[in-house]
Amino acid sequence: MVTGSTCIICETARAGENGLVVCGNYICPLCEEKITKVSVSDPAYECYTSGLKKIWRCTGNCLPSGDSIFLASLARR
Amino acid sequence: MPGFWTLAVASMIHGIILLVSYVAQNSFPKPLTEEEEQYYLEKLAEGDEKARDILIERNLRLVAHIIKKFEGSGDDFDDLISIGTIGLIKAVNTFNNNKSSRLATYASKCIENEILMYMRSKKKMRAEMSLYEPIGTDKEGNEIHFMDVLSTDAEAVSEMVSRIMDKEQLWRKLKKLTPQERKVLVLRFGLRGKERKTQKEIAKKLGISRSYVSRIEKRAIDRLSEQFLAEA
């Protein structure tokens, strides 16, 4: 289920456009392309990481928080 | 301090509850089997954009698995997980299905590489300091930045400007001398980046006697002095 057509990175509504939908979170084609090319030294890198946190943090159909996933991985050891 | 521990324990319990409910719902995206992976890669090659979503979603567990390696690095798990996700998106978008390796193998390398690059960049950044770094507050409570306590020597700048102005003034006055007088002074005192020469060297260069060079030099200096005195 897509939570909306507002990109989780640039927070711009891009209805009807392609792009990624990861666990109900929409990433617009422009941001997807930038993510594919972004370097860790890019000042905008943090914008992408904080945007992508939404995939892991939201509730409902989304994934549990990063901490929970880490706990899950510890539990599987 | 007890408040901190309460918060820490509450946070951990919250994480465990989320995890348990998640596992119970069995909604954690399961990794793709080799056949499924191949199927979605082929669909993606045919232009099915939904296949890309599935390839990313079903490899998110891989990100969490790789993050385990970096436990104890001191980095925030949420940050690492996001960085790993960037690595995964890069992997899915750049994977070449014609090669024999699996996407999961390639993605693992991309995720790990992204995290390592981030860590290297952060290590490098630690040696640097921003000019806007807050270093404290003044008596009135205003924030002081690193750049506020840095300065160039004000006198050095003013001296430099003054020297440039003096040079320009001297050159304007030199232009009022005869070409021969100007040439002698330029060579004798190494003006305008020229090499300083002795009277004997100048005499040889201009094809005149050393004593004549001496007289030209004296006359030129006198005329320059007159100009400066007249201006003063």
Interface residues (C-beta under 8 A of the other chain):
Chain A: N18 L20 V21 V22 C23 E32 I35 T36 V38 S39 V40 S41 Y45 Y48 T49 S50 L52 K53 I55 W56 R57 N61 L63 P64 S65 G66 D67 S68 I69 F70 L71 A72 S73 L74 A75
Chain B: S11 M12 G15 I16 L18 L19 Y22 V23 S27 F28 P29 E49 K50 R52 D53 I56 E57 L60 A64 H65 I67 K68 E71 F77 D78 D79 L80 I81 S82 I83 T85 I86 I89 K90 N93 T94 E114 M117 Y118 R120 S121
